[in-house]
């Protein structure tokens, strides 16, 4: 499973994931900071990556729009706000655990919430 981390997540998380053998790219590394949410999701789909974000509401709406427009979509993984954003190693560990349970990736247009246990 390949991940694309929205700009609301630290690029340190992508670095930790890669050290753990997970294919991860951050918006910061891709030069996509300040791009619209739609452009972020388009980029993730083009790269065949699941978009990882804390921005639940906007990406749920965009997922519905992408579905209705039949635009490519490789899933969205929502990081809950109950998980502090500065816990880079913990977030990376939970994403890695999630990835091991979804080795083939998410179904198109899927929205998953990262389990924090």
N, C-alpha and C positions, 0 to 999 in steps of 0.2 A: 504494500500500500504506500502510495506517495502522498506527501502532505505539502501544502502551501500555507504558510502562516501569515495571516492578515497583519497589517502594520500595528494593530493594537496589542500584539504579542512581541516580546523581545526576540531579536535574532539570536540571542544566546540559547534560546530553547531549540532552535533549528540546529545550532552547532552541537549541542548535547545529544540531540537525536541522531545526527550523522555519526558521531563518535560511537553511538550504540548500534550502528548498522541500519538505521532508518533513513530512507530517502526523504529529506525535508529541505525546503527552501523558504526563506522568509521574504516578505514584501520589501524589507530593507535591502536585502542582498540582490533582489531582482530589479531594484530601482523603481519600485512601484509605490513608494510612499506618496501620500496625498492623491493617489488615484481614487476615483469614485468606487463605491462598493460594487457597482455593476462591472466596472473594468477589472476589479480584483477577481470577481467570480468568473468573468470571461477568461482572464489569464489562467486561473486555476484549471478551468475546463480545457483550454487549449493545451496545457501542459499535462492533462490527464491526472490532476492532483485533487485530493480532497482539501477543501478550504477549511482552515482551522481559525476560529475567531471567538471573541468574547461578545461580539455585536449581534446578539441573538435576534432582536426584532427586525432589523433591516435585512438580514440574510434569510430569514424565514419568508419575508415578503418577496425578496428577489428570487428565491427558489420557486415560489408559486408562479411568478412572472416567467421565469425560464421554462418551467413546465408548460405553461399555457402557450408560450411562443415556440415550443419544441426546440429550444436552444440547448446545446451540450451542457452537461452538468455532472460532476463526479462526486457529489455529496458535500455536506457541510458538517463539520464537527464543532459543536458549541462548547466552549470552556466556561463553566459557571463562575459567576462573580464571587461565590462563596470560597473559591480557590484563589488566594492572593496572587496577583500577577507577578510579584517579585520572587515567587518560589519556582525559579526556573527548572531546577533539577526535579522537583516533584511533578511539575506539569509535564516535563519531558518523559518521566518515568510512567506517568499515567497514559500519555499518548502512545508510548511504546507498548504498554500492556493492551490498550485498545487495539492497536495495530495487529498484535498477535492473535486477537480474537476475530479480526476482520481481514485476513490475509489477502482475500481477493478484492478488497476495497468495499466501499458502500455502493449500494444500488444507485443508479442515477436519480437525482432529485431527492435523495434521502437526507434527512436531518437527524443527527445523533447528538446526544448530550454526553459529554465525557463523564463517566462514573468517577467519583472522587474517593472511592475505597478500593 
